[in-house]
């Protein structure tokens, strides 16, 4: 197993994207087009002829060092591999991270296990999934009673599902109603780029819920990749919260895609998803602080 370091501009785009596409634990966050839209700076580690790849997403720090960080709009990247993600392979990749990356924070994609003998602090995170290969009544039968009531009340009100919202409309809605105010402008522009790129590749679509006056109450953008239909934006207004608009939106997506052999990926670590019968899927955050003095 030969692991080597490359700068982003040295990467063979086709080989990289092929590895991510066929990886046993692939997700859209690893494609070059996605990485280029969430970070100005990223390099990588590559095993042999792109059998496994690890993006290193960084920002500059003092004394010409770099810090690996977890960017917004990418739940997890980590090691993508067409091979088995054995302990030896994971250890080799994490130990091969160059010394110039003094502080390390990474979100490893599903299937990447970090063992306790490595010099990293790890924290288990949860994502939530629903398998949609059953018919809709069977899936809805697993909804919690509270969730069923919210959807029923929403459907009896004067709200309407809409499609084909422009990325600018979705991004503006996010910017207006997000509770994450830090770096909101940066997230706003990255979000538009991601949506346009996904649509250009035939991987993404938007949907929303409006009231009878045409006011947008809830909106989301979905990306289909690696057998999963993933929620990207999941935004709701205060009025939409009161009326159950977001629950109605999710339920309509599930109805539309029921019986397909795919997974609905909520892309959040939030308990309300369990009301739809979603099950947790673990992945790990890791971090390591070395400190600039040890680098000198």
N, C-alpha and C positions, 0 to 999 in steps of 0.2 A: 504494500500500500504506500504510494508516493503522494504526499500532500504538498502542494506548492501554492505560493501566494501570488496573486495578480492584482494589478490596479484595474479599475472598471474599464478603462479604455483599451486594455489588452485582452479582454474577454472575447471569445468566439461566441457571438450572439446566438447562432443557431444551435450550437452544442449546449450552451447554457440553458436555453429555453427547452430544449429537448429533454435534458435531465430533469428539470422541474416538472415538465409535462408528464413524464413517465415515472416519476418518483412514487414510491409506495406511500409516502406521506405528503404528497404535493398539495399546494394551495395557490391561489392567485397571487399572493403577496410575493412569491419568489420570482415571478417573471421579470425580465429586464425592464419592460415597459412600466410595470408597477413600481419597481424599485426606483427607477429614474424620476417618477412623479412624486415620490414621498421623501426623497432625500437628494440633496445636491452632492453629497459625499458618500460613496460606498465603494469598497474594494471586496476582495473575496479570497477564500481558500478553495482549492479544487483538488479532488482525488484523481490521479492518473488522467485519462482522457475524458474528463467530465462525467465520471461515474457517480460522483457525489460532489455537491457544491455547498458552500456556506457563505452567504453575503455578510460582509462586515460593514454595518451602517454606522458612520462616525460623524463626530463634530470636533473641530479643533480646540485644543486646550493649551495651557501655558507651556513654555519651553519646547514647543514643536511636538508635543505629545498629542494623542488623539483619544477620544472617549467613545466607546461603543454605547449606543443608546437605542431605546425602543421608540420608533417614530409613530406618530398618530396615523391612523388608517391602515395599520398593519398589525393585526393581533399577534401574529407569530411568524417568524421566518425560520431561522435555525438551519439544520442540516437537511438538505434534500438528497435522496439517494435512490438509485435503482437496485442497490444491494441491501442486505439486511443491516439494520442499524444496531450492530453489535456493540457491546461495551468497548471493545478494542477500537472500533471505528469512531465512536463518539469521543472517547478519551483522546485519540490521536488528533482529531480535529480541534478540540478545545485546547489541547496542549500546544497546538501549532499556531495559535493566535500570536502574532508578532508582539514583541515587548513594547513597541511604540504605542500600543493601545493600553494605556496605563489603567484606566478604569473601565470596567466592562459591565454593561447591562444588556441582557439579551432575552428575548422571548422565543423559546424553542418550540418548533411545531410539534404537533401530536406524533407520538411514536419515538421521540428522542428522550431517552432516559439519562439522567445525570446521577452518577453514583457518588456516594459520600466520600470516597477516597480522593476525589478531585478537589482542587483549591477554589471551590465556588460555594457561595451560599445559594440555596435553591428554595423557591417558594412554589407550591402547587397552585395552579389556577384552574378555573373551570370554564369550558365553553358548553353550549347546549345544542343538542341535535334532535330532530325527529325523522324517522325513516318513513318515507311517503309511499311505500310500495303497496299499501292497502287501499281499499276504497274509502271515500271520504267519511261515510257514516262510522266505519270502524275506527278511523283516526279520531274523529270528533267524540267518539264514545269514551276516549281516554282524557278528554278535557275535564278540568275541575268544574264543579257546579258553579262556582263564582265566575269562572271564565265564560261558561255557557250563558249565564245571566247577563253578563256585560255585553256579549255579542248579540243576544236576543234584543236587549234594549236599544243597542246601536242600530240594528237592522229595522227596528220599528220607528226610528226617528227619520227625519228628512236629510239623510246623508247619502252621498253617491260616490261610488268608486270611479276613479279616473285613471287614465294611462297616458304614457308618452309625455310626461312632464319634461321640460327642457332642463339640462343640468344647471343652468343659471337659476332657474326657479327653485330647484331643490337646494342648491347651495345657499341661496338667500333665505330660504325657510330654515335651514340649519343654523345659519348665522344669527337669525332673529330669535330662535327658540332654544338654542343649546345652553346648557348650564356651564359648559366648559369655556369660560371666557379667555383663559390664557392662550395666547398665540392664535386667537380665533381667525385673524386674517390669513395667516399662513395655512391653517387648516382649510379655510374657505377656498383658496386658490388651488391647493392640492386636490381637494375633493372634486372640483370641476374637471381638472385634468384627468383624474382617474375615471370619472364617469364617461367623458368623451372618448377616452382610449378604449374602455370596455365596450361601448356602443360601436365604435369603429371596427372592432374585432368580432362583433356579433355575440358578445358574451354578456351584455348587460341590458337591463330595462328598468324603467321607473314606474311607480304607481303611487296613488294618493287617495285621500278621502276628503271630499268637500261637503260643506253644508249647502242648503238650498240657495243661499246668496252667492255661492261661488267662492267662499272663504276656505282656504286650505287648512285642514285640521290635523292631518297626519300625512307623512310622506316617507318613502323609502326607495332605495335603489338596490337592485339585486344583481349579483354576478354569478353566472353559472360556470363552474370549473371543477374538475376532478370528481365528477359525480355528485356535486353538492350545489344547492341553490343558496347562496349566502347573502344575508342582509348586510348592507354596507352602512346605511345612514340612520335608519330608524328614529325619525324625529317627530315630535308631537307638540302641538300648541297647548296652552292651558285649557282652552275650550275643548280641544280634542281629548284631553285627559278626562274631562268631566263627562263627555259623551261616549267614551269607549271607541273613538275613531281608530286608534292604533290596533286594538284587538280585532276590529272589523277588517282592517287592512290585512293583518296576518292571516285571519281565517279565510279570506278570499283567495289569498295566495296558496294556502294549503288546499282549498277546494279545487283550484285550477290545476294543481300539479299532483293531486292524489292519483294513486295507482302507478305512478312513474317510479322506476327503480333508482330513486335519488334520495339524498338526504337534505332536509331543510336545516340550514346552519344559521342559528340566531346570531352568532358572532358577538355574544355578550355573556358576561358572568352575572346574570341577574335572575333572581328566584321566580319572578313573574312568569318566566318561560315554562316553568314546571306546570303552570295552569293549562298549557296546551299539550301536556304529556311529554315534554322534552326531557331528555336524559343528559346528565352531565358527562362531559368528556375531558379528562385531565390533560394539562400540559404544564410546562415549567417556565418560570422566570428564574434566571440566574444572574448573580452579580459578584463582582470581585473588585476590591479597591487595593491598588498597590501603593499609590502615593508617589509624588514626583521625586522624592529624595532617593527612593530605591532605584530610580531610573538613572541617576547620575553616576 
